Amino acid sequence: MIADCTAIILAGGDSQRMGGDKANLVLGEQTLLQHVITTMRELFPEVIVSVRQLRPEIDLPQVCDEQADIAGGGPLAGVVAGLERVATPWVFVVACDMPFMTPAMVELLGKYRGQYQAVVPVVQGHPQTLSAFYANGCLATIRAHVAGGGKNSLRAVLGNLQVRYVDETELSTADPVLRSFFDLDTPQDVANAIRRDGGRI
């Protein structure tokens, strides 16, 4: 259990490429959101879900990303809404379309926090901002970034933070094939996941 951290699950996206609410897509015997909730509950004393509209089907605290007052909404708004809610020094942000994220991977990332403000994995050269640790103090930096006309994206905010990037060599010690970072954005992604291993989680 990572006691000084709250998990924030982002489940407020428009899911345009999926063509519907991907949080409620079923993979195996659970929805994508339920898979992520199950994993996060193993790791953190508190789990909250950032949503566009309240989801009555889940029994967790929820925050609405529209309350963050971030133009255009998006993941950054979800993170801000979550940070404004939590009391712990850290949050772990994860998207609801990442059902293969493992406890071992989250624990590995957590060990790199130290004096940094964020711990962000990098896969195929791309920072995985939606599966990363952020210090609670990032909220002020994000707010200043937005107020100054900065781009509405977590990746843009990273330029203002002390970040520990974790490369594939390091990540592979917890997940040799980096399956944790396989996100399901399209119906084809879901079909590939089911075909590849029968939807096993």
Number of C-alpha atoms within 10 A of each C-alpha: 12 16 12 13 24 28 25 31 28 28 28 27 19 13 15 11 11 16 11 13 13 25 23 16 18 15 20 13 11 15 18 23 24 19 22 22 22 13 16 25 15 12 20 17 14 19 22 21 30 29 21 21 13 14 14 8 7 12 9 13 12 23 26 18 27 20 14 19 12 19 11 10 18 19 23 24 28 28 27 24 25 28 26 13 15 18 12 15 14 24 25 25 25 26 26 27 28 23 27 20 24 20 17 15 20 22 14 16 24 18 9 17 18 10 10 15 20 27 26 25 24 19 15 8 9 11 19 19 22 24 23 22 29 25 20 21 12 20 17 11 14 24 16 14 17 16 10 9 8 13 11 19 16 18 16 13 19 18 10 14 16 13 18 18 18 19 16 17 11 15 21 13 13 18 17 12 12 17 15 20 21 15 17 24 16 17 15 11 14 20 14 14 19 15 11 10 9 12 15 12 15
